[in-house]
Amino acid sequence: MGIERPGGVRYFHIARELVRLGYSVRILALHPDLPNCPRRRYVQDGVEIWYVGQMHARKSGTVPVRFNALQLLRVLIGSTLGMIWGILCSPADLYHLGKPQPVNGLAAILALTLRGRRFYVDCDDDEVRSNRLTAEWQRQVFGFWERLLPRLAAGVTVDSSFIADRLRRGGVQTMAYVPNGADLDRLRRLQPQVLAALRESLGLINRRVIAYAGTLALHNHPVDLLLDAFGQLAADFPDLALLFIGGGEDLPELKRRARDMGLADRVYFTGQLPHESVHSFLALADLSVDPVHDDDVARARSPLKIFESMAVGVPIVTGDVGDRRALLADGAGVVTAPGDATALAETIRGLLDDPTWLRSAAEAAQTAARHYDWREIARRWLKVYAVPALSNNEALKQ
């Protein structure tokens, strides 16, 4: 995916830190809107970026456009050939696949395995359940590559203990635990006067703000839970506003729901933003929320929004699923029952009524974020290239 998309942020920031450590890094990526891509090859912060194909959906604005079956087949063939070409033009000491998916998986096997070259793979999601796959054959194809590639790889990076445990049960041992992180240098440069102007432009003066930063796609980001929870809080907190930061295919549906609930004047939508702008909007919040169901999609994730919220000193509320309780163990936020809008509302209510907690949690969040600076994350990433097979929980301990 493109490095400016939320999922591509992980790979770009790790690559940038590897460059700072003395490595040369090239990212072969799929662009969200290839026909209108202004630069297909360029260097950013020392990282070479090559766009070699189109993503599985066109994402040129706030709401993505899905291809029909024939168009999608053409895109997949073209992107796979583009990825193979990119690999053949990129002789390297190490090859690391971002996500075990069909396009880069097939390209790696054809261009690397058949030439006797080994590769590594990053597993940062439940690929079958997190993608919008409408047909059983699509789920079978994604599941096949999700199972196969980690077994063929020389080593695997994972961003959650859930994925690590699942892969270990499947026989994968060479593994490094690499959660997501935050760009602390950029976040420290946020200017109070800029934030004040942004708050005024949005009409958030004298309002307390709950924020969600991420994709607005209900099939794997149940932000409707947050909207329903906000509906339960609105009457008791007349100064409270809800800010959705980001775009996605369900943004029109969420806007409709907000209107139907009579909350259109208190629920704000930024639409799709350049990722470097997200932090400024997130910093306006008193609380950020990561709403989740109790399912494998949530267990498999290391939510970028949690780390970036910590970095800007905004406490987090999320469901008690996967690694989230451990991530917030230092007091940067609280967990609540997943998939329950009423429990989410009551948790938020208690925190809004406790300004002392909000202040201490904001300080704890910024302290905790120091452990997840992208520099530290890149060093964890490097471990998979050097370590022998790890057993039990050794990978996670490192």
VENKA-V8363 format. One record per helix or strand of 2 or more residues. SS is the DSSP state (a for helix, b for strand). FROM is the first residue (numbers start at 1). LEN is the number of residues. If there is no record, write none. Layout:
SS_FROM_LEN ; SS_FROM_LEN
This chain:
a_6_15 ; b_26_6 ; a_34_3 ; b_41_4 ; b_47_8 ; b_57_2 ; b_65_2 ; a_69_20 ; b_96_3 ; a_102_10 ; a_113_3 ; b_120_4 ; a_127_4 ; a_136_17 ; b_155_4 ; a_161_9 ; b_175_3 ; a_184_5 ; a_192_11 ; b_208_6 ; a_224_10 ; b_240_7 ; a_251_10 ; b_267_3 ; a_275_8 ; b_287_4 ; a_296_4 ; a_304_8 ; b_315_5 ; a_324_4 ; b_333_4 ; a_341_12 ; a_355_18 ; a_374_13 ; a_394_4
